[in-house]
Each structure stands twice: as structure tokens, then as C-alpha cells.
Amino acid sequence: MTVTTADAYVARAKAIATTAHEGQFDKLGAAYIDHPRRVAERLNDPLEQATAWLHDVLEDSDFTRHDLLEAGIPGGVVAAVSVLTRTDAVSDADYYAGIRANPIALAVKRADIADNLEPWRVEQLDVSVQERLAAKYAAALEALS
């Protein structure tokens, strides 16, 4: 089997995410990298898969857009990751409008929310956290439609 360019940049995205999230854990105490992996597995398009692997990297590590471009990550993926990265300077309305305007980011955000709402994960959280997350993700899904 020949390795395609798409295979190469998805593998590169996975490697960057693995490095960026090393030592990080989710709300359940599991290795954080499992979340981007599950999000990527929900998607079929290589650009979306690469974006899924990287969707929290800019927010949760010292990696920059420039670092991703220098590593050979396609510009469309870097743009989608940037749109998915929350900053204090962007309102919720503008954040979700940016995602709606970027088809790659939109697919990844929907897959991200779906993973975060998986019953096997939610059921392990305290009821107050379940309620807070249910409201948060319901509002997010509304904003994305």
C-alpha cells in the first residue's frame, strides 16, 4: 500500500497532537489524546481527520499556527484548527459563526460535541456536571445550525 499525502499529514497531525497533549488528562482521568482520536475516528475526510487530531492543540499547548504550517500541516487544516480555537477576544456568537463558515471546522466541531455527549462518558460525571454540559452542548448545537 502506498502512503498518500493525506495519510502523511494525518499521521503528522496525530504525532503533533500526541506530543502536545502528553501528560494531559480529561475529566474522567483518561489520557486526553483519546478524545482527539475518537473525534478523528468519526470522520472520513483526511482534512477533517487531521483537524480533529489537532482541534485542541492551539488552545491547550504551546504549539502555534506557524508550528503547524512548518510541520507540513495543510493551510486549510491550520485555518480550521484556528477557527476551532477559543480565545477571550472572540464572543460565542462570532466563534460559532466562524465554525459555521468553515466546512472542515463544522464537521469536526459536530464530531467533537458528539464525542463529548457519549452516554458512556457523561454517565461517569457528577449530575451537576452532566446538567452543565448538557446545556452547554445544546446551546452549541443550536448555534451551529
N, C-alpha and C positions, 0 to 999 in steps of 0.2 A: 504494500500500500504506500503510495506516495504522500508525503506530508505537504499539504497545501499551505498557501499563505495564511488562509483563515485558521487552519489548525495551529500554525505557528503563533499567530497573535493571540489566539485564545489561550494557548499554553503559556505565553509570556504574561498575559493578564493574570492567569491563575498563579504563576510564580510571584508576581508583584504583590498580589493580594495576600498570599501566604506569608510573605515577608512582612508586609505592612500590618497584618493582624496577629503576628506572632505574640503570644502571651496575653492576648485579649480573650475575654470570656463573655458569653451572653447572659441574659437574666436568669437562666437556669443553671449556669456554671459550666456549660459546654464550651468547647473551643469555638471562638467566634467565626472562624473560617468555614465552619459547617453551614452557616447561614448563606454566604455568597455562593457556596457550592450548590445548595438546594435551589437557590434562585436561578442560577445558571442552568440547572438541570430541567427547569420548567420551560426553557426557551429552545428554539430550534435554529434560529439565525445566528451565525458566528459573531456578527457585530453586537447583537443583543447579549449573547453569552459572555463575550469579553467585557461588555459594560456591566453585566451582572456581577462578574468576579470583582470588578473594580468599584462598584457603586458606592461603597463607604470609605474607600481608600483616602480620598482627599479630605474628608471630614474627620477621619479617625487616626491619621498618621501624619508624618512629616513629608510624605510624597506630594509633589506639585504637578500641575498640568505639564509643565516643562519636562519634569522627570518622566512622565508617561510618554510624551512625544519622543523624547530621547531614547526611550526603551523600544521604540518601534510600534507603539500602540497607534492605530489609525486615528486621524484627526476627528472623524465622526464619532468614534468611541469616546475620545477625550472630551469632546463637546457634550455628549450625552452624560458622561460622568460629572462634568461641571454643572450641568443643569440639575442633576440629582443631588448635588452637594448643598446642604442648607448652610446659610450664613445669616448673621444677625442683620445684615444690611438689606435683606430681601424679605418682604412680607409674605405671609402664607399665600395670599391671592396671587402674587407675582411668581412665587415658587411653583405653584400648581399650573399657572398659565404657561410658564416656561416648559414644564414637563409635557403638557398637552400639545405644545407646538413642536415637540421633538419626538417622532415616532419610536425611535430606539429607547429613549428615556421613558416614554409612556409604557411601552411593553415591559421594561424592567421594573418600573415602579409598581405596576399591577402584579407582577410576579413576586416582588418584594412583599407587598401587602398580603398576598395570598399565603406566602410562607409564614409571615408573622401571625396570621389568623388560623393556622393549622390547629385543629382541636387538640391533638396530642401535645402541642406546646402550651396552648392557652390554659388547658385544664391543670397544668402544673403550677400556675401562678396563683397568688392570693386573689381572692374575689375582688378586692378593691382595684388591684392592678388589671384584672380581666375587664372590669367595667370601664376603667380609664382608657385602656387600649381599644376596646370595642367602640367607644365614642370617637376616639382619635381616628381610627381607620375608617369608620363610617363617614366621617367628615372628609377624609382624604379621598375616598372613592367618589363621593359626591362632587368634590372639587375637580376630579379628573374626568368626569363625564360631561 
